């Protein structure tokens, strides 16, 4: 079984998220999503509209997702890869090069984002700044 892992906040879930998860899952047999906790997001200066538990429940309802785990720190990725026997680490291409150090423990894939949609764009539109 080929295991894939990806990381993110997944707030204001939209079709770009679903497309990323679909494409990540297509790279293997089992998709793990490490979901940023509210506390981790606060440390990054981010606040989600939905709580961690609400975001977790939404992700668990998506057929492409097999397991949701909490992301509590930037540094946990290598440990997660080992603990869950991950073969492929996947993240959006806006992070290209930032996780290349993980290539020593698994394959690293930077997937192209869905260009016409983003959570930042949705929030700006709702605030009347689009």
Secondary structure, DSSP 4 states (H G I P E B T S, - for coil): --EEEEEE---S--HHHHHHHHHHHTTSSEEEEEEEPHHHHHHTT---SS-HHHHHHHHHTSTT--EEEEE--GGGHHHHHHHTT-SEEEEEGGGTTTTGGGGGTSEEEEEPP-TT--HHHHHHHHTT--
